[in-house]
Amino acid sequence: MARTITVKGIGRVSAKPDYVVLSMTLESKHIDYDKAMDKILVLQHR
């Protein structure tokens, strides 16, 4: 007679990722280039 162990259940595993890929698009419209870029910098640092 073979010996058998049977286990039933639900499990959860979590771990920190090895790396993260983040992609974003920022858009600003203004007639003056420098003011448009200033708006982007404000959005970028929120």
C-alpha distance matrix in Angstrom:
0.0 3.8 6.6 9.4 13.0 15.3 19.0 21.9 25.5 28.9 30.3 33.6 34.8 38.4 40.3 43.9 44.8 45.7 49.0 50.9 53.2 56.1 58.6 61.6 64.9 68.0 71.1 74.6 77.8 81.2 84.5 84.6 82.0 82.0 81.5 78.6 77.0 77.6 75.8 72.8 72.8 72.8 69.9 68.0 68.2 67.1
3.8 0.0 3.8 6.3 10.0 12.5 16.2 19.2 22.8 25.9 27.1 30.4 31.3 34.9 36.7 40.2 41.1 42.0 45.2 47.2 49.5 52.4 54.9 58.0 61.3 64.5 67.6 71.1 74.3 77.7 80.9 81.0 78.3 78.3 77.9 75.0 73.3 74.0 72.2 69.2 69.1 69.2 66.3 64.3 64.6 63.6
6.6 3.8 0.0 3.8 6.9 10.1 13.5 16.8 20.2 23.4 24.4 27.7 28.6 32.2 34.1 37.7 38.8 39.8 43.1 45.1 47.6 50.4 53.1 56.1 59.5 62.5 65.7 69.1 72.4 75.8 79.1 79.1 76.4 76.3 75.8 73.0 71.3 71.8 70.1 67.1 66.9 66.8 64.0 62.1 62.1 61.1
9.4 6.3 3.8 0.0 3.8 6.4 9.9 13.1 16.6 19.8 21.0 24.3 25.4 29.1 31.1 34.8 35.8 37.0 40.3 42.1 44.5 47.2 49.8 52.8 56.2 59.1 62.3 65.7 68.9 72.3 75.6 75.7 73.1 73.0 72.5 69.7 68.0 68.5 66.7 63.8 63.6 63.6 60.7 58.8 58.9 57.8
13.0 10.0 6.9 3.8 0.0 3.8 6.6 10.2 13.4 16.6 17.6 21.0 22.2 25.9 28.1 31.8 33.1 34.5 37.8 39.5 42.0 44.6 47.4 50.2 53.6 56.5 59.7 63.0 66.3 69.6 73.0 73.1 70.5 70.3 69.7 66.9 65.3 65.7 63.8 61.0 60.7 60.5 57.7 55.9 55.9 54.6
15.3 12.5 10.1 6.4 3.8 0.0 3.8 6.7 10.3 13.6 15.2 18.7 20.4 24.2 26.7 30.4 31.7 33.4 36.4 37.8 40.2 42.6 45.2 48.0 51.3 54.1 57.2 60.6 63.8 67.2 70.6 70.7 68.3 68.2 67.5 64.6 63.1 63.6 61.5 58.8 58.7 58.4 55.5 53.8 53.9 52.5
19.0 16.2 13.5 9.9 6.6 3.8 0.0 3.8 6.8 10.0 11.6 15.2 17.1 20.9 23.6 27.4 28.8 30.8 33.7 35.0 37.5 39.7 42.4 45.0 48.4 51.1 54.2 57.5 60.7 64.1 67.5 67.7 65.3 65.1 64.3 61.5 60.0 60.3 58.3 55.6 55.5 55.1 52.2 50.6 50.5 49.1
21.9 19.2 16.8 13.1 10.2 6.7 3.8 0.0 3.8 7.3 9.8 13.5 16.1 19.8 22.9 26.6 27.9 30.3 32.9 33.8 36.1 38.1 40.6 43.0 46.3 49.0 51.9 55.2 58.4 61.8 65.2 65.5 63.3 63.2 62.2 59.4 58.1 58.4 56.2 53.6 53.7 53.1 50.1 48.7 48.8 47.1
25.5 22.8 20.2 16.6 13.4 10.3 6.8 3.8 0.0 3.8 6.7 10.4 13.4 16.9 20.3 23.9 25.5 28.1 30.6 31.2 33.6 35.4 37.9 40.2 43.5 46.0 49.0 52.2 55.3 58.7 62.2 62.5 60.3 60.2 59.0 56.3 55.1 55.2 53.0 50.4 50.5 49.8 46.8 45.5 45.5 43.7
28.9 25.9 23.4 19.8 16.6 13.6 10.0 7.3 3.8 0.0 3.8 7.0 10.4 13.8 17.3 20.8 22.3 25.1 27.4 27.8 30.1 31.8 34.3 36.5 39.8 42.3 45.3 48.4 51.6 54.9 58.4 58.7 56.6 56.4 55.3 52.6 51.3 51.5 49.2 46.7 46.8 46.0 43.1 41.8 41.8 40.0
30.3 27.1 24.4 21.0 17.6 15.2 11.6 9.8 6.7 3.8 0.0 3.8 6.8 10.3 13.7 17.3 19.0 21.8 24.2 24.8 27.4 29.2 32.0 34.3 37.7 40.2 43.3 46.5 49.8 53.0 56.5 56.6 54.4 54.0 53.0 50.4 49.0 49.0 47.0 44.4 44.2 43.6 40.8 39.3 39.2 37.6
33.6 30.4 27.7 24.3 21.0 18.7 15.2 13.5 10.4 7.0 3.8 0.0 3.8 6.8 10.4 13.8 15.6 18.6 20.8 21.3 24.0 25.7 28.5 30.8 34.3 36.7 39.9 43.0 46.4 49.5 53.1 53.0 50.8 50.4 49.4 46.8 45.3 45.4 43.3 40.7 40.5 40.0 37.1 35.6 35.4 33.9
34.8 31.3 28.6 25.4 22.2 20.4 17.1 16.1 13.4 10.4 6.8 3.8 0.0 3.8 6.9 10.6 12.3 15.1 17.6 18.5 21.4 23.4 26.5 29.1 32.7 35.1 38.5 41.6 45.1 48.2 51.7 51.4 49.0 48.5 47.7 45.2 43.5 43.6 41.8 39.1 38.6 38.3 35.7 33.8 33.6 32.4
38.4 34.9 32.2 29.1 25.9 24.2 20.9 19.8 16.9 13.8 10.3 6.8 3.8 0.0 3.8 7.1 9.2 12.3 14.6 15.3 18.4 20.3 23.5 26.0 29.7 32.0 35.4 38.5 42.0 45.0 48.5 48.1 45.7 45.0 44.3 41.9 40.0 40.1 38.4 35.6 35.1 34.8 32.2 30.3 30.0 28.9
40.3 36.7 34.1 31.1 28.1 26.7 23.6 22.9 20.3 17.3 13.7 10.4 6.9 3.8 0.0 3.8 6.3 9.0 11.6 12.9 16.3 18.5 22.0 24.7 28.4 30.7 34.3 37.3 40.9 43.8 47.2 46.6 43.9 43.2 42.7 40.4 38.3 38.4 37.0 34.1 33.3 33.3 30.9 28.6 28.3 27.7
43.9 40.2 37.7 34.8 31.8 30.4 27.4 26.6 23.9 20.8 17.3 13.8 10.6 7.1 3.8 0.0 3.8 6.5 8.6 9.9 13.5 15.6 19.2 21.9 25.7 27.8 31.5 34.4 38.1 40.9 44.2 43.4 40.7 39.8 39.4 37.2 34.9 35.0 33.8 30.9 29.9 30.1 27.9 25.3 25.0 24.6
44.8 41.1 38.8 35.8 33.1 31.7 28.8 27.9 25.5 22.3 19.0 15.6 12.3 9.2 6.3 3.8 0.0 3.8 5.4 6.9 10.4 13.0 16.5 19.5 23.3 25.8 29.4 32.5 36.1 39.0 42.2 41.5 38.6 38.0 37.9 35.4 33.1 33.6 32.5 29.3 28.6 29.1 26.7 24.1 24.2 24.2
45.7 42.0 39.8 37.0 34.5 33.4 30.8 30.3 28.1 25.1 21.8 18.6 15.1 12.3 9.0 6.5 3.8 0.0 3.8 7.1 10.3 13.5 16.9 20.2 23.9 26.4 30.1 33.2 36.8 39.5 42.5 41.6 38.5 37.9 38.1 35.7 33.2 33.8 33.1 29.7 28.9 29.9 27.7 24.7 25.0 25.5
49.0 45.2 43.1 40.3 37.8 36.4 33.7 32.9 30.6 27.4 24.2 20.8 17.6 14.6 11.6 8.6 5.4 3.8 0.0 3.8 6.8 9.9 13.3 16.6 20.2 22.8 26.4 29.5 33.1 35.8 38.8 37.9 34.8 34.2 34.5 32.0 29.5 30.3 29.5 26.1 25.4 26.5 24.3 21.3 21.8 22.5
50.9 47.2 45.1 42.1 39.5 37.8 35.0 33.8 31.2 27.8 24.8 21.3 18.5 15.3 12.9 9.9 6.9 7.1 3.8 0.0 3.8 6.4 9.9 13.1 16.8 19.4 23.0 26.1 29.7 32.6 35.6 34.9 31.9 31.5 31.5 28.9 26.6 27.4 26.4 23.0 22.5 23.5 21.1 18.2 19.0 19.5
53.2 49.5 47.6 44.5 42.0 40.2 37.5 36.1 33.6 30.1 27.4 24.0 21.4 18.4 16.3 13.5 10.4 10.3 6.8 3.8 0.0 3.8 6.6 10.2 13.7 16.6 20.1 23.4 26.9 29.9 32.8 32.2 29.2 29.1 29.3 26.4 24.2 25.5 24.4 20.8 20.8 22.1 19.5 16.7 18.3 18.9
56.1 52.4 50.4 47.2 44.6 42.6 39.7 38.1 35.4 31.8 29.2 25.7 23.4 20.3 18.5 15.6 13.0 13.5 9.9 6.4 3.8 0.0 3.8 6.7 10.4 13.1 16.7 19.9 23.4 26.4 29.4 29.0 26.1 26.0 25.9 23.0 21.0 22.1 20.8 17.3 17.5 18.6 15.8 13.2 15.0 15.5
58.6 54.9 53.1 49.8 47.4 45.2 42.4 40.6 37.9 34.3 32.0 28.5 26.5 23.5 22.0 19.2 16.5 16.9 13.3 9.9 6.6 3.8 0.0 3.8 7.1 10.3 13.7 17.1 20.5 23.6 26.5 26.3 23.4 23.7 23.7 20.5 18.8 20.4 18.9 15.4 16.3 17.6 14.6 12.4 15.1 15.7
61.6 58.0 56.1 52.8 50.2 48.0 45.0 43.0 40.2 36.5 34.3 30.8 29.1 26.0 24.7 21.9 19.5 20.2 16.6 13.1 10.2 6.7 3.8 0.0 3.8 6.7 10.1 13.5 16.9 20.0 23.1 23.0 20.4 20.8 20.4 17.2 15.8 17.3 15.5 12.1 13.5 14.6 11.4 9.8 12.9 13.3
64.9 61.3 59.5 56.2 53.6 51.3 48.4 46.3 43.5 39.8 37.7 34.3 32.7 29.7 28.4 25.7 23.3 23.9 20.2 16.8 13.7 10.4 7.1 3.8 0.0 3.8 6.6 10.2 13.4 16.7 19.6 19.8 17.4 18.2 17.7 14.2 13.4 15.3 13.4 10.1 12.4 13.7 10.6 9.9 13.5 14.0
68.0 64.5 62.5 59.1 56.5 54.1 51.1 49.0 46.0 42.3 40.2 36.7 35.1 32.0 30.7 27.8 25.8 26.4 22.8 19.4 16.6 13.1 10.3 6.7 3.8 0.0 3.8 6.8 10.4 13.4 16.6 16.6 14.4 15.0 14.2 10.8 10.2 11.9 9.6 6.6 9.4 10.5 7.6 7.8 11.5 12.0
71.1 67.6 65.7 62.3 59.7 57.2 54.2 51.9 49.0 45.3 43.3 39.9 38.5 35.4 34.3 31.5 29.4 30.1 26.4 23.0 20.1 16.7 13.7 10.1 6.6 3.8 0.0 3.8 6.8 10.2 13.4 14.0 12.3 13.5 12.4 8.7 9.3 11.4 8.9 7.0 10.6 11.6 9.2 10.4 14.0 14.3
74.6 71.1 69.1 65.7 63.0 60.6 57.5 55.2 52.2 48.4 46.5 43.0 41.6 38.5 37.3 34.4 32.5 33.2 29.5 26.1 23.4 19.9 17.1 13.5 10.2 6.8 3.8 0.0 3.8 6.6 10.1 10.6 9.5 10.8 9.0 5.5 7.3 9.1 6.5 6.2 10.0 10.6 9.3 11.3 14.3 14.8
77.8 74.3 72.4 68.9 66.3 63.8 60.7 58.4 55.3 51.6 49.8 46.4 45.1 42.0 40.9 38.1 36.1 36.8 33.1 29.7 26.9 23.4 20.5 16.9 13.4 10.4 6.8 3.8 0.0 3.8 7.0 8.6 8.6 10.7 8.9 5.8 9.0 10.8 8.8 9.5 13.0 13.5 12.7 14.9 17.8 18.2
81.2 77.7 75.8 72.3 69.6 67.2 64.1 61.8 58.7 54.9 53.0 49.5 48.2 45.0 43.8 40.9 39.0 39.5 35.8 32.6 29.9 26.4 23.6 20.0 16.7 13.4 10.2 6.6 3.8 0.0 3.8 5.3 6.7 8.7 6.6 5.1 8.8 10.1 9.0 10.8 13.7 14.1 14.3 16.6 19.0 19.7
84.5 80.9 79.1 75.6 73.0 70.6 67.5 65.2 62.2 58.4 56.5 53.1 51.7 48.5 47.2 44.2 42.2 42.5 38.8 35.6 32.8 29.4 26.5 23.1 19.6 16.6 13.4 10.1 7.0 3.8 0.0 3.8 6.4 9.1 8.1 7.6 10.9 12.4 12.2 13.9 16.5 17.3 17.9 19.9 22.3 23.2
84.6 81.0 79.1 75.7 73.1 70.7 67.7 65.5 62.5 58.7 56.6 53.0 51.4 48.1 46.6 43.4 41.5 41.6 37.9 34.9 32.2 29.0 26.3 23.0 19.8 16.6 14.0 10.6 8.6 5.3 3.8 0.0 3.8 5.7 5.5 6.3 8.8 10.1 11.0 12.7 14.6 15.8 17.0 18.6 20.7 22.2
82.0 78.3 76.4 73.1 70.5 68.3 65.3 63.3 60.3 56.6 54.4 50.8 49.0 45.7 43.9 40.7 38.6 38.5 34.8 31.9 29.2 26.1 23.4 20.4 17.4 14.4 12.3 9.5 8.6 6.7 6.4 3.8 0.0 3.8 5.5 5.1 6.2 8.6 10.0 10.7 12.5 14.5 15.5 16.5 18.8 20.7
82.0 78.3 76.3 73.0 70.3 68.2 65.1 63.2 60.2 56.4 54.0 50.4 48.5 45.0 43.2 39.8 38.0 37.9 34.2 31.5 29.1 26.0 23.7 20.8 18.2 15.0 13.5 10.8 10.7 8.7 9.1 5.7 3.8 0.0 3.8 5.4 5.1 6.2 8.7 9.9 10.6 12.5 14.4 15.2 16.9 19.0
81.5 77.9 75.8 72.5 69.7 67.5 64.3 62.2 59.0 55.3 53.0 49.4 47.7 44.3 42.7 39.4 37.9 38.1 34.5 31.5 29.3 25.9 23.7 20.4 17.7 14.2 12.4 9.0 8.9 6.6 8.1 5.5 5.5 3.8 0.0 3.8 5.4 4.9 6.3 8.7 9.9 10.7 12.6 14.2 15.7 17.3
78.6 75.0 73.0 69.7 66.9 64.6 61.5 59.4 56.3 52.6 50.4 46.8 45.2 41.9 40.4 37.2 35.4 35.7 32.0 28.9 26.4 23.0 20.5 17.2 14.2 10.8 8.7 5.5 5.8 5.1 7.6 6.3 5.1 5.4 3.8 0.0 3.8 5.4 5.2 6.5 8.9 10.1 10.8 12.4 14.8 16.1
77.0 73.3 71.3 68.0 65.3 63.1 60.0 58.1 55.1 51.3 49.0 45.3 43.5 40.0 38.3 34.9 33.1 33.2 29.5 26.6 24.2 21.0 18.8 15.8 13.4 10.2 9.3 7.3 9.0 8.8 10.9 8.8 6.2 5.1 5.4 3.8 0.0 3.8 5.3 5.0 6.3 8.8 9.9 10.4 12.6 14.8
77.6 74.0 71.8 68.5 65.7 63.6 60.3 58.4 55.2 51.5 49.0 45.4 43.6 40.1 38.4 35.0 33.6 33.8 30.3 27.4 25.5 22.1 20.4 17.3 15.3 11.9 11.4 9.1 10.8 10.1 12.4 10.1 8.6 6.2 4.9 5.4 3.8 0.0 3.8 5.4 5.1 6.4 8.8 9.8 11.0 13.0
75.8 72.2 70.1 66.7 63.8 61.5 58.3 56.2 53.0 49.2 47.0 43.3 41.8 38.4 37.0 33.8 32.5 33.1 29.5 26.4 24.4 20.8 18.9 15.5 13.4 9.6 8.9 6.5 8.8 9.0 12.2 11.0 10.0 8.7 6.3 5.2 5.3 3.8 0.0 3.8 5.4 5.2 6.3 8.6 10.2 11.2
72.8 69.2 67.1 63.8 61.0 58.8 55.6 53.6 50.4 46.7 44.4 40.7 39.1 35.6 34.1 30.9 29.3 29.7 26.1 23.0 20.8 17.3 15.4 12.1 10.1 6.6 7.0 6.2 9.5 10.8 13.9 12.7 10.7 9.9 8.7 6.5 5.0 5.4 3.8 0.0 3.8 5.4 5.1 6.0 8.7 10.3
72.8 69.1 66.9 63.6 60.7 58.7 55.5 53.7 50.5 46.8 44.2 40.5 38.6 35.1 33.3 29.9 28.6 28.9 25.4 22.5 20.8 17.5 16.3 13.5 12.4 9.4 10.6 10.0 13.0 13.7 16.5 14.6 12.5 10.6 9.9 8.9 6.3 5.1 5.4 3.8 0.0 3.8 5.5 5.0 6.4 9.0
72.8 69.2 66.8 63.6 60.5 58.4 55.1 53.1 49.8 46.0 43.6 40.0 38.3 34.8 33.3 30.1 29.1 29.9 26.5 23.5 22.1 18.6 17.6 14.6 13.7 10.5 11.6 10.6 13.5 14.1 17.3 15.8 14.5 12.5 10.7 10.1 8.8 6.4 5.2 5.4 3.8 0.0 3.8 5.4 5.5 6.7
69.9 66.3 64.0 60.7 57.7 55.5 52.2 50.1 46.8 43.1 40.8 37.1 35.7 32.2 30.9 27.9 26.7 27.7 24.3 21.1 19.5 15.8 14.6 11.4 10.6 7.6 9.2 9.3 12.7 14.3 17.9 17.0 15.5 14.4 12.6 10.8 9.9 8.8 6.3 5.1 5.5 3.8 0.0 3.8 5.5 5.6
68.0 64.3 62.1 58.8 55.9 53.8 50.6 48.7 45.5 41.8 39.3 35.6 33.8 30.3 28.6 25.3 24.1 24.7 21.3 18.2 16.7 13.2 12.4 9.8 9.9 7.8 10.4 11.3 14.9 16.6 19.9 18.6 16.5 15.2 14.2 12.4 10.4 9.8 8.6 6.0 5.0 5.4 3.8 0.0 3.8 5.8
68.2 64.6 62.1 58.9 55.9 53.9 50.5 48.8 45.5 41.8 39.2 35.4 33.6 30.0 28.3 25.0 24.2 25.0 21.8 19.0 18.3 15.0 15.1 12.9 13.5 11.5 14.0 14.3 17.8 19.0 22.3 20.7 18.8 16.9 15.7 14.8 12.6 11.0 10.2 8.7 6.4 5.5 5.5 3.8 0.0 3.8
67.1 63.6 61.1 57.8 54.6 52.5 49.1 47.1 43.7 40.0 37.6 33.9 32.4 28.9 27.7 24.6 24.2 25.5 22.5 19.5 18.9 15.5 15.7 13.3 14.0 12.0 14.3 14.8 18.2 19.7 23.2 22.2 20.7 19.0 17.3 16.1 14.8 13.0 11.2 10.3 9.0 6.7 5.6 5.8 3.8 0.0
